[in-house]
Amino acid sequence: MTITAMTRWAKNGSIVLALLILIVSPAAAQQTTLQLDPAQASVKFTLGDVLHTVRGTFQLKRGALQLDQSAGKLSGEIVVDAKSGESGSGMRDRKMHREVLESEKYPEISFRPDRVEGTVAVQGKSSVKVHGMFSIHGVDREITVPAEVDMASDHWTATVHFTIPYEKWGMKNPSTLFLRVDSSVEIDLVAAGRVAQHSAAVRDSVR
């Protein structure tokens, strides 16, 4: 092979390699791992009754999500400690845990997403819908929830609001003769944490 031919081959090979990197890099860059920091997260619930509105909180235990933007997929799990629920009234909370949630038997509430409807911006805010399986009281339910997502280079936050029709889902309504509460409860979830990594596995494979 002459020097001219070798130079032409090397040049053409570099062009092909560059094209391969351009093709695969966008997909790789969109595969992002989102670690959940329970200290930055919160779960609040709101339950209406005839006299006043009951408000309370739960604690998040753990979670991590993997976002594949190119495929519209979101996997992983967010887990809430069912036994941590409190509303400020010991008597009411004991009734909630014993009769409604049965939290000794079902100590975790979880959400396992599988896809995102809409586009999550690499930087800044996005409004999307998240589909997945919501597990409470030992039963999985398919749900789609709206989410407001704010992405930065090293940090993320998602705010979600949805309704749980707990009575329709087979849990006991704690109403009594003198106290009537709604048959559904409103949930406000704020999840936040660290952007752990941007997958470069495909890109690295062509180096």
C-alpha atoms as one frame of an Amber mdcrd trajectory, in Angstrom:
protein
   0.000   0.000   0.000   1.409   3.377  -1.000   1.735   6.272   1.454  -1.020
   8.105  -0.428  -3.360   5.110  -0.164  -2.566   4.676   3.524  -3.261   8.345
   4.176  -6.553   8.129   2.273  -7.547   4.950   4.238  -6.726   6.567   7.591
  -8.658   9.688   6.650 -11.703   7.699   5.520 -11.525   5.549   8.670 -11.515
   8.675  10.839 -14.583   9.986   9.032 -16.434   6.694   9.569 -15.483   6.643
  13.240 -16.625  10.238  13.671 -19.955   9.429  12.028 -20.440   6.437  14.334
 -19.776   8.620  17.383 -22.252  11.248  16.158 -24.894   8.573  15.598 -24.635
   6.830  18.939 -23.686   9.727  21.239 -27.135  11.406  21.462 -28.763   8.135
  22.560 -26.029   7.424  25.070 -26.127  10.914  26.541 -29.832  10.577  27.223
 -29.451   7.521  29.458 -29.332   9.062  32.917 -29.326   7.602  36.412 -31.242
   9.649  39.000 -30.439   8.881  42.625 -33.099   9.768  45.209 -32.080  11.585
  48.387 -34.753  10.933  51.080 -33.535  13.993  53.013 -34.548  16.246  50.096
 -37.829  14.474  49.370 -41.294  14.648  50.903 -44.650  12.935  50.674 -47.707
  14.837  51.882 -51.304  13.615  51.980 -54.574  15.525  52.230 -57.852  13.929
  53.280 -61.061  15.925  53.491 -63.839  15.411  56.033 -67.041  17.261  56.922
 -65.395  19.345  59.672 -61.875  20.047  58.496 -59.084  18.856  56.220 -56.648
  16.280  57.551 -53.035  16.781  56.432 -50.097  14.507  57.061 -46.802  13.155
  55.829 -44.921   9.970  54.987 -41.168   9.412  54.771 -39.384   8.165  51.670
 -37.082   5.196  52.286 -35.068   4.831  49.105 -35.165   5.091  45.359 -33.291
   5.380  42.085 -34.502   5.903  38.529 -32.976   5.268  35.113 -34.128   7.565
  32.336 -33.640   6.544  28.702 -34.815   9.657  26.896 -34.313   8.266  23.381
 -36.705   5.374  24.083 -39.075   7.254  26.399 -38.388   4.721  29.153 -38.132
   5.321  32.887 -37.306   2.415  35.184 -36.409   1.932  38.819 -38.398   2.345
  42.022 -39.393   4.914  44.646 -40.262   3.399  48.040 -42.222   5.055  50.871
 -42.265   3.853  54.477 -45.965   3.131  55.074 -45.390   2.902  58.833 -44.081
   6.489  58.942 -47.452   8.067  58.121 -48.617  10.655  60.632 -51.214  13.427
  60.745 -50.613  14.965  64.167 -53.265  12.926  65.981 -52.117   9.737  67.681
 -55.606   8.249  67.824 -56.305   9.010  64.175 -52.909   7.704  63.071 -53.299
   4.441  64.955 -56.627   3.931  63.223 -55.058   4.715  59.842 -52.259   2.199
  60.332 -54.350  -0.519  61.949 -57.534  -0.360  59.870 -56.760   1.385  56.587
 -53.126   0.840  55.556 -52.513  -2.232  57.719 -48.918  -1.018  57.701 -47.590
  -3.820  59.902 -48.603  -6.255  57.177 -47.829  -3.940  54.244 -44.899  -1.788
  55.439 -43.975  -0.288  52.057 -45.706   1.781  49.404 -43.879   1.920  46.083
 -44.006   3.267  42.563 -42.232   1.498  39.691 -42.336   3.629  36.531 -41.889
   2.186  33.062 -42.246   5.093  30.641 -42.420   8.857  30.244 -44.945  10.624
  28.030 -43.276  13.826  26.856 -39.683  15.032  26.786 -37.553  15.689  29.843
 -35.244  18.611  29.087 -31.555  18.029  29.792 -31.480  21.407  31.546 -34.426
  23.277  33.055 -38.074  22.503  33.629 -40.373  20.056  31.825 -43.996  18.940
  32.184 -44.466  15.232  31.471 -46.629  12.271  32.422 -45.165   9.175  34.067
 -46.738   5.725  33.692 -46.056   2.784  35.957 -47.205   0.456  38.733 -48.212
   1.852  42.111 -48.187  -0.670  44.950 -50.166  -0.051  48.135 -51.842  -2.399
  50.616 -50.232  -5.343  48.837 -51.796  -4.661  45.428 -50.260  -3.247  42.221
 -52.249  -0.610  40.352 -51.465   0.816  36.929 -51.421   4.618  37.027 -50.289
   7.628  34.998 -49.365  10.769  36.926 -48.383  14.300  35.843 -44.905  15.397
  36.872 -43.056  18.713  36.859 -39.348  17.946  36.410 -36.431  20.330  36.923
 -33.064  19.039  35.678 -29.577  20.429  36.310 -26.186  19.001  35.459 -25.785
  17.338  38.855 -29.210  17.558  40.504 -32.871  16.832  39.734 -36.276  17.533
  41.277 -39.712  16.161  40.374 -43.056  17.308  41.775 -46.039  14.975  41.402
 -49.685  15.341  42.430 -52.218  12.511  42.163 -55.269  10.994  43.839 -55.566
   7.591  45.497 -59.154   6.248  45.561 -58.274   4.086  48.546 -61.812   2.870
  49.264 -62.317   1.859  45.632 -58.975   0.059  45.831 -60.173  -2.159  48.644
 -59.012  -0.285  51.732 -61.340   0.551  54.600 -62.907   4.000  54.858 -62.306
   5.138  58.485 -65.528   7.151  58.655 -67.709   6.783  61.746 -71.248   7.807
  62.607 -70.024  11.259  63.651 -67.065  11.708  61.322 -67.233  11.372  57.570
 -64.085  11.477  55.434 -63.560  11.404  51.692 -63.150   8.066  49.951 -59.981
   9.268  48.208 -56.804  10.985  49.372 -54.647  13.565  47.591 -50.906  12.908
  47.397 -48.167  15.490  46.799 -44.750  13.983  46.191 -41.493  15.902  45.861
 -38.605  13.681  44.793 -35.090  15.059  44.492 -31.532  13.902  44.380 -28.326
  13.561  42.420 -27.735  12.920  38.741 -25.419   9.982  39.292 -24.197   9.277
  35.786 -24.735   9.742  32.082 -24.272   6.399  30.373 -21.528   6.376  27.739
 -21.365   2.603  27.237 -22.359   2.708  23.586 -20.080   5.634  22.820 -17.117
   4.025  24.578 -17.564   0.798  22.620 -16.545   2.492  19.361 -13.359   4.057
  20.761
